[in-house]
Each structure stands twice: as structure tokens, then as C-alpha cells.
Amino acid sequence: MTTDSGVKFAIDATDGASRYLHVRVTVSPPFTGNKLTLKFPRWVPGSYFIREPMQYLTGISCHQNEKDVSFARKAVDSVEIKLSDQSSDLVVNYKIFGIELSVRSTHIDNSHLHMMPPFTFLLPTSGIDKSRMDMEHKIEVYCPTEWSPATQLHLVKKDENNDSMVGNKANLYTFSAPDRDRLLDGIIEVNSNENIHFKVDGRNHVLKLWDSGGFQTDSSMVTRFIEDMKKIIKEYHALFGVPNWGAYVTVLQLTEKSRGGLEHLNSQTSMLPRVCLIDGFVDEYRDLISLFSHEYMHQWNVKRLRPKNFIHYDLQQEIHTDLLWWFEGCTSWLGDILCVRSGAWSEDDWRKDMERKLSRHTIRNGSEHESLAESSHDAWIHLYRSHSFSREIQISYYLEGELAIFCIDAELRKRSKGKHGICDLMVKLCEKYALGYPNAVQIGVDYKDIRKELVNMEGGRNLGKYLDELVFDKSAPNIAKALGYYGLSLKSKVSKDNQLSSSWLGLNLSDKGGKVLVSSHQSNSPLRELIMPGDELISINRLRINSVKSLKSILAKLEPSNVEICYNHEGIIKLDKIDLRIEPELKNKLNGNGNAKWRDYIASRVI
């Protein structure tokens, strides 16, 4: 049984039109000194980047016995308060400017509140006994009377028609969290849309929708999405068993362009362009299904099975791990495979998505410069701080990790004669090393643990060295070999009969205001040392370029030798002649129907 921490949090969402979320933190005695330090967490688990919520804080005041007490800002994340009375509550009030629309931040307007605790709550870090932060915390939420909350936090009670912290009429919801980490993991989405409830194998699920522009989502598409969610969830149950972790909440935020997802212990916030739930946008709906499955998979892989040094989060500084290729790459691979097995994706959906990933893979050459382990370790400074030349020297532990998992999975299935694969390894790792599993031998894994469990599986005896190469060598995985096991192969998207009809710049381009701008170079671009990211392409052989589409039309029948290119570099118009290349035969298209092993691999496991 948990004991109340004596630290209470309250938020008021009734002033959303101002874009301010009003926050109150109350700390009760006993205190361990005459000063109390409160800090914002600077790391949001699941997002490997230090953030600065303090930049959105304003209007702070501190009180004891309804009298002001002095405080001072410290460092970049802290407030130090001088206590005037050791025996009375300290009350800290402030506002969060909720203008950043992302799954990792607090956002508020007159239509909703998405409350991200690490972005909202100052936490006591000194001045009280540290053990109190791992006790039960109460969270009070004042919201407009027509709104309702969705959260994985435990609802204690609901009081209607209260006066809010700023004097508006509100409903008051009181929630509890059993410790610090689950307090910070307990996102809350509050808006006027109903909570959509459904059950899968006896487990309760909630879907909470919000549209950033107030667009009315097609109810038939929502119904379709829920039915596909059910299929995917059943497939997870067939693999892992039905969780006994309580209800699961899916918050889906629909926007014009933004995309992202963040996992929580028993919930997720996923953000996608609203067209994903408009009939006819097939690719976007496929992406929605994939994102839901990916974040749902994280219940096991990341939230419960964690790197050893992530068991107790230090939220003030970077905590590095070499294992993000497993925790994100494996989640991406298995998440999409379970989409296919469940029937929420067709096999054709998987092929189209795989070809998209292979296209990204083949136009980059970062594998020559960075291993998966290095990419994982350096996520803080690479993936989240990319630049125009990143693709040349860095790889994505999401993409390349997923492809490496595919390769080791195929090899394990080959050597075990189809009996075992990476999904079975995942189940085994959870049973032995994950939080919430009663027979776990230890909590948390390192690389040696993953490798040991792999080689101890039937068919895995000699796979340790292969895994070492995939993770630590600076080279691309042999995808063609893995596909070959399933009776699939790779071919070029360029037709050999029509090969001379397309010249190639080797540039990634974007349209902006009637201009065609260079964003980055593709691998082996003939213009790598001539035209730089940020340059504007103006004409080719004196033919004006005003869109990427018009450029493709010009290149389609262009002889690649002695091409005149006009471009703008740093405000200076330049004219150069250069020999281009024929579009390379990058093998990123899937070929073949697959064999019996493939059909068995993508078949549903639901009985």
C-alpha cells in the first residue's frame, strides 16, 4: 500500500484561449532544511534529447500561510525557495505557455489540453526527504464542464461545478500516481470529444481524438480504425499474452502536417496529418496503423523491457545506451509485421512501406561511417540534431536497426527450420528481464543479455558473431540474402529498356514559394562538390525550373553529358557545365511472391 507523498499537483485548463495552463504545486512538511529546490525534468523518456520546459514558465509565485516567500531562479531548470515556516505548506503557482504542438510537450488552447507532466510540473529535488517522491501523488485537473479527460492515471473522484483556480466554472477530476516515474508518465488529454471505449480479450481500451483545426472526423473512418486496432491488439495478445496492466489509452491528435508518437506505460500519444482518417488517403491511413502498432509495442519493448541504466531515470541529463537499434529498430520491424499478421495491413501495404524504407536506405551512405551501436549512443547529438550532410556520416537506428533485425530474424528462422524468430526472442527477454513479469531473473538488459538469449535459442547457437557484425560493424546489412530465404528479391525501379531516358542529379529537393531548393545530397551525387544544401536550382540547359515536377520533366529526356546548370548560391547566380549520370539502378523494389516460409511468417498467430 502506497503512502501519500505530501506533494500535490493541480492544473487549470479553463483559461485555454489565453494559451496558458495554470499550475499549482503544494509541498507539505516535513522539510529537511530552510530551502526547497524545485526542478523541471529536462529529459522526456522515449525522446532522446534534452529539452527546456523552463522557457515556457511565467508568473511564478511562492506562498506560505498566504504570504509571499522569496525565491530565486537557479541554473536553467531550477527554482530555489527560502522557506519562512518549517511547519506549514509551501504553495507554488505559475503558468505554462502551452504553445508547442508536439507529443512531447504541453499544449493548450480553447479546444483542448494535452498535458505532458515533465513539461508541466516542477518537482522537489532537495529540501524534503527524497523517498517522498516515490510515494503516491495526487493530481487535480480543473477543466471546462463540457470536457472530459483521458489518461492512464487512476481516477480518484470527479466533482462537478467547482470554481477553478482562476475562478471559472469547472469540473474537478482528481487522479493519483503511485510514484514519481508514473506521475511523469501520466499524460492527460482533455477535450470535448467523447472517450471511445472498447474491449479486446477482456482488457479495456480508450480512444481519445482531437483535431487541431476543429475538423469533424469521419465517424466511419474512426470505426474502421477501431476495428483495425482490435485486430492488431489481438495479434499482440497472441504473441505476449493478454496484459494485466489495466486499461490502455490511445490519444490521437490530428493536425495539418505534424507527425510524431510517444509511448507511455499504458498509453500513447500519436500525432498525424488529419487526412489519415479521410477516406481515400491510403498511404496516410497505412501510416496511422503503423504508428499505432509501433507505440503499442513499446508497452513491452522500452516501457517494461529497458536498458539496465534506464531502470531509474535521471531526468536532468543525457543517459546514453548502445541499444536503441533494439528498442526502436526491433519495435519498428515487429510492429509492422504484426500489422500484416493481424490483417490491419495487407501484404501489399507491407511491400509498399518496405520499398519506401529501402528507398531511404539506398540513397544514403552513412553505414560506412557509423555503426548501429554508435548511432544509438549518439542519438542525443545526431538523430535529434541532424544537418544537411547527416546522411553521409550517420545512420538512423530506427531504419537501419529495423533492417538489421529483419536480417537476424531471417537467419534465426532459417537455422531453426522456421521454429523461432525475433518475436520469440522478444517474448523470452520480457519474461526474464522486464518490469512487471513475476519470474524475471533481473530487471533490465545490456547487449550481452540480448546476445546470450539469442545464441541459447534453437537455431541461434552460432548467431552471436553475426549479431556482433550487424551491430558493431560499419557496413550495411545483407538485405538481399534475408529476402532470399523468403523467396523474395530486389530489383531496380529503373527499367533497363528505358535506362538512358533519365538523367540524375543525386539531390533531395523541395518546393518553396515557386523555388526549387536543395535540401541534401544523395549517395554518389555528381553535384556533391558543386551545389550545396540551401542553393536554389534556377534552370537546366536554359529551361526554367519552378517546381520539382517541372525538373523531373526536364530530366526525363535529358542527355546527361555537358549539362548547363544555373543556380543561386548565397545570393550569387552561378552557371556551370557538368556531366551528370544516368539514374543509378538502386535495388529498392521487391520482386517475387514469396515462398511457403514467407506465407507462414506473415500468417496470423491468433487462434
N, C-alpha and C positions, 0 to 999 in steps of 0.2 A: 504493500500500500504506500502510495507516494504522500509526501508531506508538502503543504503549501510553502512556496519559496518566500513569500512576503514581498515579491516583486510582481507588480501588476501592470498590465499594458492596456491602454484604451485608445481607440481611433474613432474619429468622427468624419463620416463621409457625406454629411448633409450640406457641405459648402462646395460641392463639386464644380459649380460654374466658375468659381474663382481659381480652380485648379490646385487648391490647397487641401491637403489631408491634415487634419488637426490630430495631434498625438499627445498622449499623456503617459508618463512613466512614473509609477509610485513605488518608492522603496521604503519598506518599513524597517525599524530597528530589530535586532541589534546591529550596530555599526562597529567596525574594528579600529576606527580612528576618527579624527576630526575632519577628514577629507574623503570624498567619494569620487571615483573616476568612472565616467560612462564613455563607452566607445561604440562606434559603428563597426560591424563586421565589414571587412574590405574584400573578402572573397565569398562568392556565392558558389557552393559546391555544385559541380556539373558544368560550370563555366570557368575555364582556366585562365583567368585574367583578373588582376587587381582592379577594383572599382572604387569610386569615391562618392558614396552617398552624401557625405557632408556638404557637397556643393549644392545640394537641394534643400538643406535645412535653413530655416529662418525663424525669427520671432521666439527664440528660446528664453524661458524664464524659469527660475527655481524658487521654491517656497517651502517654508516650514512654519506651521502654526499660522498660515495665511499671511506670512511676512516674507518679503524678499530675502534671499540669501545670495551671497556673491559667488560668482563662478568665473572661470577663465577657459578660453579655448587652448588646447594643448595639441601639439603635433598637427597631423592632418585629419585625425579621426576621433579626437577625444575632447571631452569637457571635464574639467576638474572643478568640483563644487566644495566650498567650505561650509561644513555643517555648523548650524547655530545651536542645535539641540540634539543630544545623543538619544533622546527618548521619544522623539516624535517623527512621523512620516515625512519623507522628503518627496515633494511633488515637482516634477519637471514637465513643463509644457513647451511644445514647439510645433512648427508646421513643416510639412514636406511638400515641396513644389513638385507635384506629380505630373510632369510633362513628358517624360521619356517613355515612349511606347515600345516596350520590349517585354519578352517573357522573363527577364532578369531584373526588372525594376518595378517600382510602384507607379501606377498611372491612375489618374482620377480626372473625370470631367462630369458633366451633368447627366451622363447616361450610365456610368459605372465606376466601380473602384476595383482595380487589381492591386492587391496589397502583397508586396514581397517583403517578408519580415526583415531580412538582412539590410534592405534598403530603407527600412522604416524605423526600427527600434534601436535606440541607444541602450546598450547593455552595461550593467555594473561589472567592472573588471577588477576593481580594488575598492576597499572601504567596507566590504561585507565579506563574510566567510564564503570562499569560492564554492563550497559544496552546495550552497543555496541555489546556484544556477542550474544544478542538475535535479532540482525538485520540481514539483508541479507549478505551472504558471497559469494565471487567468488572463484571458484576452477579451476585452469588451469592445463590441462593434456597434456604433450608432449609425444607422443608415435610414434613408427615406422610407416611409412606411410602405411604399409600393415595391420596394426592392427586397430581394432575398439572397442570402449568401450560399456559396458552395465552397466547401473546404474539407480537408481530411482531418481537421481538428475536431475534437469531441465537443458536441453541443451540450452545455450545462443547462441553459434555460433561455427562454425568449420572453421579453417584457415589451408590451405594445404601448404606443403613445406616450413615450417619455420625452423629456426635454433633453436635447443633445448637449454636448459640451459647449456649443456656441449658441444654444438657446432655440434651436429649431426642433420641430416635432419629428420624432424618430422612433423606430423600433430598436430595442436594445437586445443584442444577442451576446450571450456570454459563452465563451469556449475555454477549453483547457488543453494544455500540452504537458506531458509528463516530465519533460526535461528540456535543456537548452537546445539540443540539436533538433528535436521535433517541434519546438517553438519556432525555430528559424526555418524549418522545412514546411511549415504550415501556411502555404499561400491561401489567400481568400479572394474569391471573385464575387462581387456583389453587383447585381443589376436587376432590372425589372423582368427579365426573361425567366420563365419557369425553370426549375430544376427538373430535368427529364430523368426519371428513374426507370431502371430495368434490372433484371437479374440474369445471371449466367451461372448455371450449375449451383444455384443457391447463394452466390455472392452478389451483394448489392453493388450497383454501378449508378453513377450520376453523370449526366452530360449537361454542361452549362455553356450556353452560347452567348457571344457578344459581338456586335458588328460596330466597328469604329465610326462608320458613317451613318448608322441607324438604318441600314438596308434590311428589308424584311426577307429573311432567308426562306427559300422554297421548302415547305414542310415535307414534300415528297422526297426531296434530296436528303433532308435530315433523317427521315425514316430509313432511306437506303443506307445512309452512313451507319445508323444504329445497328441495322441488320448485319452489315459487314463487320462492325466492331464485335458483335456477338460471335461471328464465325472465327475471327482472329483470337478472341479470348478463349474460346473452346479449344483452339489449337495449342495455345499456351498451357491450358489445363492438361491436355493430352501429353504434353512434354514434362511439365513440372509437377502436376497435380494441382488441385484446387487450393489456393492460398487461404490461410485462416487469419489474414491480417486485417480484416474489417473491410469496409466499403472502399471503392475506388472512384475517384473523381476526375473527370476529363473536362478541363476548361479549354474551349476552342474560341480563339479570338480571330475574327475575320477582318481583314484590312484591304487597302488598295493594292499594296505591293509587298509589305513586310512579311518575312518568314522567319520562324525560329521555333525551337521547342526546348523545354526544360523539364527534367524528371524530378519527382519528389517521392517520398517513401510510399505513399498510397494515392498519388495524384500526378497529373501532368498539366502543364500549360502549353498548348500548341497554338501557333500563330501562322496563318496562311492568307494569301490573297482570297477575297471572298468568292471569286469565280470557281474555287474548288467545290462549292456547293451550288453551282448553277449548272443546270443540265446542259450537256454538250461539251463541257470543258473536260475532256477525257484525261489529258495529261495531268491537269491540276488535281482532279479527283484521285488519280493514281498516287500523286504525291501526298495527298491528305491521308490516304490509307497507310502509306509507308511511314509517315511521320508518327501517326498514332501508334503503330506497331513498334516502332523504334523506342518511343518513350515508355510504352507499356513494358517492353523487355527490360528496361532499366530497373524495374522493381527488383529483379533478381541481380542483373549484372550492373553494378555500381552502387545501388542503394543498400543491398544486403551482402552481396559478394563484392568486397572492396580491396584495394591495395592495403597492405598492413599499416602503412603510415597514414591512411585515411580513416582509420577506425575512430580516432578522436581528432576532429578537425581543429587546426589552428586557423582561425578565420581572419587573422591580421596580416598574414604573409603567404607567399607562394609555397605550396607543398608539392614538390615535383614527384613524378612517377614515370618509370620507363614503360608502363603497361597500358597506355591509352590505346595502343593498337588492339589490345584485347577488349578493353572496356567500351570503346566506341566502335572499332572496326568489326569486332565479333558481334556486337549488338546490331550494327547495320546489316551484316550478312544474314544472321539468323532472323532478324526482324522481317526482312523482305522474303526470305524463304518461307516463313510461316504465313505471310500474306498469300503466297501461292498455294501452299498446302491447304489453307483454310477455304480457298475459293473466293476470297475477297479480291484477289488478283487472279487474272487468267495467266496462263503460261505466256501468252503474247505480251501481257503487261510486264512480266518479269524480263522478257527479252528486250523490250523497248527501254526499260530502265537500265538494264545491264549494258546495253550498247551506248547509252548516254554516259555511263561511268567509264566505259572503255575509251570513248572519245576523249574524255578529260585525261585519262591515264596516258594515252598515246601521244598527246601533244605536249607533254611535259618531260623534262629530263632530270628532275630533282633526285631521282633514285640513285644517280651517280655520285651524289654529294651528301646524302643524308640517309641514315638507316631508320627503320621503324622505331627502334628504341630511342634514338636521338630525337626524332620528330616528336615522340611522346614527351620526353623530358623537357624539350624546349618549346612546348605549346604556348607557354606564357609569353615568349618573345617572338615566336614565329607565326603560328596559325592565327593568333589574335592581333598580330601586328604585322600583317603582310604588306608587301610593297610590290611595285611593278615587275620586279625581277625575281620575286619569290619562287616562281615555278621552275626557275633554272637551278636553284640551290636547295630547295626544300620540298618535302612531300607532305601529304595530308595523312595523318594516322587514321582518319575516317576512311578515305578512299583506298589508299594502299594497304591499310590494315585489313579492310574487307576483302580485297583481292588475295592477300596472303592467307587469310582464314579459309577462303574458298579452296586454295591450293592444298593446304594441310588437311582440310576436310576430305577432299577427293582422295588424297593419298591414304588417309586412315581408312576410308571406306574400301579402297582397293585392297589394302593389306589385311583387312578383317573380313574380306569377302562380303561386304555390304552390311555387316552386323552393327558397326559402330561408326559414329561420326562426331563432329564438333559439338552437335547439340547434346549428345550423350556425355561428352566431357564437361559441358557446362553444368548439366544436372549433377554430375559427380562432384564438381568443385563446390557447388552450392551446398550440397549435403554435408561436405566435410569442413568448409571454411566460411560459410555465410552466417551473418546475423539472423537470428530467428529460427535457425534449424537446431532442433533439440539434441542431435547426435553429432554436432560439429566437433572436430578434434582440436581446432584452433580457429580464431577469428581473423580473417584477412589473409591475402595471398601475396607472394612475390613470384618472380619469374621461375625460380627453382620449383615452387609448388606446382605451377601450371605444367612445367616440363615433366616433372615426376609423374603426375597423374596421367599425362598423355602417354608416356612410354610404358606405364603399367597397364594400359588398356590392351585388350586383344587387338593385335594388328599394329600397335604403337611402339613395339619394342625397339625398333631401330629408327624411330622418327625424331629422336632428340636432336640429332645433328641437323636434320632438315629444318626443324623449327629454329635452331640457332641461326642458320643461314638466312631464313626468311626475316628474322627479327633484327639481326645484328650486321648483316652484310649490306653494302651499298650497291644494291642491284635490284632490278625489277623481278617480280615472281614470274614463274613459267606458267602463265595462264593457259596457253595453248595445250600444254600437257594435261592440266587438270580437266579442261573441257573434253579432251580426247577420251578420258575414262568414261564420260557420259555419252560418247558418240556425237559430240559437237565439235566444231572447228571454227576458226576465224577466217574471215575474208576481208578484202579491201572494199570500201564503199565506192572506189573509183573503178569504173568499167575499163577493162583493158582495151576493148574495141574503140573506146572514146577517150583514150588517155591523153591525147595531145590537144584536147579541146579546152583545157582549163589550166591557166597559169596560176601560180601560188605565191602569195606574199608572205605567208607564215606569221600573220599578225592577228591578234584578237582586237576587234574593233567595236565601237559603239556609236550610235547616232545621238547627237546632242545639238538641238537648235539648228538643224539644217547642215550641220557639220559632221564629218566622219573622223572620229578621234581614235588614236592608237592607245589601247589600254595595257597591252603586254605582248611579248613575243612568244610564238610557238617554237617548239624544239626544232633546231636547224633552220631557222628562218633566214632567207637570203638577205633580208633587210636588217638583221640583228645589229650591225655596226653602222648603219646609215640613219635609220629613223628610230626615234626614241618614244617611249610612252609619253603621252600628252601632246604629241605632234598631231597636226591636222592634215589629212590627205586631201589635196585640192583637185588634182587631175592626173590621169594616166594617158600618155600619148595625146595630150591636149584635150581629152574628153573630160568634162567636168564631173566631179563626184559630189553628190549631195545626200547620199544615203548608202548604207551598207548594201542594200538591194541593188542600187544602180551600179555599185562597184562590182558586185558579183556578175552582173550582166556584161560589164566590160571585160572581166577576166575570162568569161566563158569561152570566148573565141580569140583570145589574145595570144599571139606568138610570143613566147617568153624571153626571147633574146633582144637585147638593146632596147629596153623599155624606158621611156621618159616618164619620170615621176616628179610631180610638183607637190610640194608640201610646205607647211608652215612650222618652223622650229623656233620657239622662243621669240615669236613676233617677226621673224625674218623669213621671207619667201625664198625657198631653195628649189633648184631644178637640177636633177641628176639623172644620168642614164645608167642602167644596171641590168644585168642578166638575171631574170627570175628563174624559177624552177617549175617543172610540171608538178601538180599536186601529188604529194607522195602517197604511195599505196599503204596507208596505215591500216593495219588489220584490226578493225574495231567493230566489224559486223559479224553476228553469229550465223553459222551455217549448219544445216542439218536438223533433223527432227528429234535427235536423241535416241538412246537405246533403252532397253528394259531397266538398266540401272538408273537412268535418268528419270524414267517414269515412276520408279519406286521411290526415288529421292524426293520428288515433289508431291507424292501422294499424301493425302490427309492421314494423320495418326489418330484422329478422333474415332472412337469405337461406337 
